[in-house]
Amino acid sequence: MADVPRAVLSEQFQERMKARRLRSAVFLTFQFDSGFFEQEVLPVFIDVPLSHAAIMRVVHLEDALRTLPGHIAVYYDANGLVSSDAGSAKLDIRRIPVQHRPGVFHPKNVFLLVEADEPDDDGHRAQALIAASLSANLTRTGWWENVEACHLEEIEDGDKTRLKEDLASFLEGLRRRAPAEAGHLALREILTFLRRAETRLQKSSSGQLHPHFYAGPEPVIDFLDRTAGDLLHNTYLEIISPYFDDAAECRPLQALIERFQPKEVRVFLPRSSAGHALCRRELYHAVRALREVSWGHLSRDIVQLGRSDDAGERFVHAKVYRFFTQTPKREVYFLGSANLTAPGHQGQNLETGFLVEVIPPRRPDFWLTIDKRTPSEFEVHTEGEDAAKSGGTRLNLRYHWDRAAAEAFWDARTPSPELRIETRNIELGRFSSLPPRTWTVLSPELTERIGELLKETSLFLVHGDGEAPAMLLVQEEGMAAKPSLFLQLSAADILRYWALLTPAQRTAFLDTRAPELALAGPGADLVARSRIALEEETFFDRFAGFFHSFACMERATREALAAGREREVDYRLFGQKYDSLGNLLNRVTSDDDRSTDVDRYVIILCARQLCLEIKRDHPDYWSGHAGAARALEQRLGELSVIRQRLAEQNAAELPAFLDWFERRFMQRAAPLKDAEA
């Protein structure tokens, strides 16, 4: 038996991303655990210091996503939502459900648009697209527990590649499939990159097959024959697939044998922990009766959970079709999401995969050992059953934090039945009937209830769309305006936070100020509970600290605008996060703030000066956010009460002094050399 190539999935991605940073990403999955994805999968691709405490990790990731040059989106099957202890979605990530009929939306892909950490001499950052096809869903079992398979391809800027047309066509189709007018910003950026690549027309060069991407609806067998038929005939074939049809025979296997006439075939036999075969008895015997076909198993060292003799075995969820010859040495893989089932092979499901040829270092042999143990029991186990358990709905809900508006979308050709939505045993509202494929604005009362509960969870239950309640993941827009859930900083702490220089410093600072609630979840025992000791009077508590912090804020804002990272500026100026300008104004005027009226007055003047500078130098940005800018300016105007309180302390002299002081304060001092000139 040949050695099976193996690696840790997250480490492979991180190795490919060395000396590069993520710009935009698109993830595709059948089953989707949104909380696990944010807590454990996303950090693989974002290289920033993160807290060990699960809740604080979300806070740090929220910070990191603000500075991301592009966007992140997850496309998932509307029937494939999974709920776990990791909770629900909380971050500024586009989450887009896809309805696929008559089968399921089954691809598992990762598309990473990356760019160099450092620009070249011309200020250009070289870009590349890392495209992965895998068998793993965005769930705990997929990324941590199962035996999965993955293949990565990389396209550098301007490359000549056979993959361009296939990938671009698939991603364009994905954009059309999404019913919810989702914007697809991450998808568009990746498509823009692909259009810069050159198309390679040849299937192979120098006798070696170029990588090909499969995305249906063409039957898998026709795709294999069209792209590599000559290489696949009269080879050895082995198949790893965890699921089979609930049928008396395996028609996809029979079709592969008839088309390619392999010398010998081995098929992985999935078993339960009790040793039961996970297929129908009739199918097992039908496969066994085929000429030159055997059931097989992987070696113990691949599937075992631990090193001890009594350790259990991991579930094999990989989907691999391996064609090889020994003379000459040749291996061709088809790897991706397609199970050895009729829906997976005939185009009923939406499946994806890579077909690649590798040059084996030695004479290839079977990975699978012939399984001679005849099962005593059989259990039919299909991936569709898992989807049925998770439930699904044709209802979409969308909430806009920046304008406190909620909308519903019924993704069907006919009006909806009466629907009821709830979360955490709290009924939110009912819909008598929604029009088909139209966004419907919800009532102010229902909108308010949805907004309040979204501060705690984004997973709702829908009653009336099927026999059982169905899970729904609310789509959230304008996330900069969503209040911070776990952390409130004092005014002085916000200013200190603005002045910190590195991500590591900011991470440590937030951990020391996290409330007990934020340090009560998983990983909290790994976080130091000591707090930074501060004197009563510090540099940051008084005026020099105020000026320094606002200078850092202004510099970061200008740099973000110059780099096109407007979302980062949205968070800083108009957001409702723990370190946003608006939150600083709220904290500095709150009853529990220790600032004096003089402190408050100077901070408000600094805020007003910041807004004037950005409005003057970046008028397009300011006018493009007219509503949020107007609200911020109105808020600054309301704080004139603080100036009035100061003036009343000496009505004879202070009003005139404050008028003079404000005029001087708002004027930027010119550099000395400019003043002399």
C-alpha angles and dihedrals in degrees: 000000000000123000112265113227109242139176142153108272097220092047092054092055092046091049090054091049097053113138088006135093131215117259104171134348139194121196125192123195143158097213117035129195099184096189094050091046092055096042102041114010102042094055088063089070101036113070103207133118110269134192120249089227109093096222094046089048087064089053091052092046090050088057092048094050091057090065096044107121092220138014143276126225135179121202113196140168110268088226094051106073114136125195120208143159088276089078127219137311118297107159135089095265126130109242112193124184118210126204113207121183139229091004132020136282095252110164122124110199141147121203113187121186103199134178136194117280090229128038121237125244090283092052092252122138112210111233134207138178118229108199120189132185114194145159096232122104121214091264138105092258092049097051103028113022117026130074101249137174130226139174125193129202126186129208118191123207110288095005121157104236141165089215097066100087096039094049095042092049091050094048092047089052091048090056090054093048095059107092100195105076087243100174094236093216094160091046092050093052092051090048090051089054093048092052089062091060122091120241118243110206101188118094091212142003131205087007095299124115117242116228114272129197121220123203106155154205082144109089112261093239092054091049091051093048094046096049103034109002096135091052095049102051119102095004134127112268131198127177130200113193128147097206138052135181117274088246142114093251139023105245097177089056092048090051092052091050093047093048101043104024096216120201092229135358131204121187124195112243110214113214134188122239087266091055096254116147111247097223139065117290091234092052092049092054093041091056092044090053094057115107115262091359124124136174113241145187136212121246118273094244090063099050104032118112094216144358098262119099092241095050114126126237131259120239111256106229097161121122112207132157108192123189117184144164128200098207105065098020105243138149129186121184132196105195132170141076105327116114121202090265136113094248089049095049105032100054098258090119123046102247134173136195147150124247108205139164121218130190106236116223090220139012106303122236137174119295090203124075115215109263106222096173109105108216117241094204134034130205122187106225123177132175090230089068090062090053092050090054092052092050129213140218139201090221120104123192123195127188125193111207094187092061103019094239130141129198137185128213124193108207100207140087094247131049118278125258118241107298134193125196127201141160131196089002090302116124111224102183150301135253117210092196134336122208116245119269097347129117108241120198111231126225119272091246094053091042091055092050092049092049093051094050093045087068086069107028141000095200114097133174123235120206122197101036097098136338096295131042111271128217119241127191110209116228111229125204131186091030093174087074094052109108117245108262105206110020137060118176127198118247091256091050092051090054091048090049092054090054097052112109109204136045089238091056092049092048093052092045094053093046091055090052098043114124120240089258090062091050097050101082135076114319094018092119088065094058121091111239097203116112128220109264114232131185117238090250116038138161089260096049094062139051103287087053091050092052093045093050094049090047089055090047092050093047092050091047093051092047091051093050091047089053093047094248096138093155089064090054091047088059094046100046108023105019131106098226126127092264101035121122092243091053090050089055090049093049096045090056098041121113093243095053114110095211121120122232089257090055091047092048094052093045091052091049089051090051092049091049091050091053093047092051095049092044091051098044098036106034094156092057092045094049090045088062096041096145096049092041092051091051092050093049090048090052091052089050092053090057091066084098087079091057089049091054090052093048092052090061089071109009093177099059114008100069091059092043092050091050090053093043094051093049090052093042094055093051113090112226113239118234111265096247091053091049091052092048 
